[in-house]
Amino acid sequence: MHGYELIDSGGGRKLERFGKYVLSRPCSQALWEPQHKKAWKRADAVFTRDEKGHWEFTTKLPESWVVDIDGMKMRVQLTDFGHVGLFAEQRMFWKRMREIIRPGQRVLNLFAYSGGSTLCCAQKGASLCHLDASKGMVDWARQNAALNGLEKAPIRWIVEDAMKFLQREQRRGSFYDAIILDPPSFGRGSKGEVFKIERDIQKLLGLCRDCLSSAPSFVLFSCHTPGFTPLTVSHLLEDAMPKGEIEFGEMCLEAERVVPSGVYAFWRPL
């Protein structure tokens, strides 16, 4: 009962278990009928997305709790946005990164949130740069690292705007063997810089290319922006990166009925 499970989906929602607690949250893709209607009565908390968004509780929940998922411990906590600090659709990449990453490789994780991919690579002995514009999220990721005994791992924890950081790394001649990015549709940097994915993504990917080492392992570009299809992110990555192989598709939450949860493109050199 310590892991993650997608119990059911439908009616514009998803029913998930995080450890021993069950949460019901909005899911715009799940327009079908729920498969297990009685299961929804198990929800300990329900998030409703109105003007501000709010949680309704049937069970008194702790402020936070720890979930074991794919060999990692992650702290889960309910936020005002309906997020809980764990994006389970990213699990499909963790196994692959563990197979590719070699000890000592330099990995950059942009828009890194609570650090699932950071922890995954650190467990394989990589040297990490974990960047997010939110100090609260970086602190959350550091707590997750400590939960996994990685508090002394070679991880740089950076609160900064992604564009400015990449430009500075380029000037310094600082290069990375792998880059992971999951940019938001809209975001603000640590000093109020505005990021709009439709306007800024080509520049961002170009900066990522310029910060790749001479023998890179991969670039993983994922996003949850409406209107961005797997082909969209594939073409963007193809334009930005050196010649290579690109796999693309939908990120999914696996269950009896699979739930699409964003798109991705995965580049590797030839």
N, C-alpha and C positions, 0 to 999 in steps of 0.2 A: 504493500500500500504506500510505498515511499516515492514512487515514480510519477510519470505523467500518463494520462489516458484521455483520448477523445472518445467520450461515451456515446454521443449522438449529435446530430446537427439537423437543422431545418427551421422553417419559419423565420429565416433571417437571423438565426442564433446558433451558437455552438455550446455544447455541454461538456465541460472538461473536468478531469480530476487532477489536482495538483497535490500529491501526497494523499492525505486522508480527507481533504476538503474538495467539494464539488462546486464549480462556479459556472454560471450561465452568463454568456457575454454576446454582444451583437456580432453578426458575421454576415456581411452584405452579400456574399456569394451563395450562401445556403438558402436558396429560394424554394427548395423542395419541401416535402412533408417530413417531419421527424419520423424516424423508424421505431423509436422506443418511447412512446409518449409518457408512460408511467415513470420512466427514469428521471424525467425532469423534476419530479417532486423531491428528488434527492438533493437539489441545489441548496448549498449552505449560504450562498450569496448570489444576487442577480444584479448585473450592471445594466442600467438604462441610459441610453445616450439622448439626453434632452439638451436644453440650452447649456447646462454646466456639466451634465453627466453625474450620476449618483449611484451608489450601491444600496441595495435593500437586503437585509439579513434575516435568515431563519435560524441561524446558529451564531453564537458569539465566537468570532474568529480571533486568533492572536494577531498582534500587530504584524508579525511576519513569521514564516516558518521555512524549513529547509526541505527541498525536494532532491532526491537522487535520480539523476537522469544520464544515461549513457556514460557511466563512469565518472560523473561529476556531481558535485553538490552545488545547488543554486538556491539562493535566498529568494523566496516569493513574498511579495507584499502588494496589497491592492493599492492602485493609484487613482487619482481623480480622472484620469483619461481612460480607465478601463484596462490598462496594461497591468501586468503582474511581475514583470522583470524576467520573464522567460518566454522566448519565441520558439515554440516547439517545431515550427516548420523548418528551422535552421538545422535540425538534427540530421537531415539528409546529407549535409555537407561535412559534418564532424567526422564521420567515419572516413570519408575520402581524404580530408586534410591530415588525419592521423596516418594514413598510408603514404602520403606524399612528403610531409614535413620531415626534415632531417635535423638532428641536433646541431645547434649553432646557426641555423639559418635565421635571417632577419625577416620578420613579418610585421606588416603595418595593418592595423585594423581601424578603419575610419568609421565614424558614426557608430561606435562600438558598443554603446548602451551598457548592459549589465555584464557583458563579457563572455558569453558562452564560447564564441570562436577563439577568443583570447586564451581562455583556460585550456581549450582543446589543443591549441598549438603549443602552449607552455608545457603541457604534460608530455609532449614529444621532444622537449628540450630546445625549442626555438627561443630566440631572443625577440621580444615583442615590443611594439609601440602601440599602446591602446589610447585612442583619441576620441573624445566626445566633447561637445560644446557645453554640456551640463555637468557642473561639478558634482551634483547629487548623484548622477548616474556613474561617474567615475569612482566616487566613493563606494557606491553599491558594488561595482565590479571588483574593487579592492577587497571588499568584505568577502565576496565570492572566492577570490583567490586565496584568502586566508582559510576559508572553509576547506579548501582542497590542499592545504599545506604548501601553497605556492607564494606565500608572502615574501620570500626571499628569491623568487625566480627573477630572471633578467627581464623585467617588464617596466617600461617607462609609462607612467600614467600622466596623460596630458589633457588639460582642459583648454581647448582652443578651437578657432575656426579652421575647418579642414583645408580650405583654399589657401589661407595664409600659411598654414603649416607646410603644405606641400611646396609652395613657392620658396619658403625658407630652406627646406631640405634640398631642393634643387640647387639653390645658390651654394649650399654647403658641400654639395657633392655627396650627399647621404643617400644611399641606395638600398632597396629592399628586394629580397628574393621572392616574396609573395605579398600581395595586397588584397585585402578584403574590404568591401564597402557596401553598405546598405543605406544609401542616402534617403532622407525623407522627401516627401513632395514639397514641403516648405519647412524651413527651419531658420533659427537665428544662432549666430555664432556667440562665443563667450563675451564679445564686446558689442553685441547687437547687429552683427553683420547678417544680411538677409540672403538666404539660399532658396532659389526656386529651381526645381529640377529641370523643367522644360527649358529654362534660360541658361542654366549653368552646367548641365551634365556633360556637355562636350568638352568644356574647358577643364572640368574636374577630371575626367578620364584622361585627357591629354597630359595633365600634371602627373597623374598616376603613372602613365607610360614613361615620362621623363625621370621618374624616381625608381624605375626598375633596375635591378642589377644586370650585369652582362650575361648572367646565366639564371634567369628567373624560373620559378617553378609553376606559378599560376597567378591569375587574377580572378577573383570571384566578385561579380557585380549582381546584387539582388535589389529588388525594390517592391514596394506595395502601392505604387501610384496608379490610380485608375486610368485606363487608357494605354498604359505601357504593357505591351504584349511580350511574350518570349522573343518573337522576331524583332521587336523594337530594341530590346536590350542587347540582343545578339548583333544587330547591325551597328549599334553604337559602339560596342566593344570591338567589333571588327575594324571599324574606322579608326579607333584610337590606338589599338595595340599593334605590335609587329605581327608578321605573318605567323599563324598558329592554328591550332584546332580549337573550335568553340562548340561546346555543348550548351544547349539552352532548353528551357522548359518552365513548367510551373512548380513552385514550391507547394507542398501539400502536407496536410495533416492526415496521417494514415488511420483509417478505421474501417468499419464495415462499409461505409460510404465515404470515400475520400473527399476531403474538402480543399479546394484550391485556395492558396494563401500567399499570393504574390508570384513574382516571376524572377528568373535568374539567367545569367549567362556565365559560363565557366571557361576561361581562356587558358590554354597551355601552349608553350612554344613547340614548333616543329622539331 
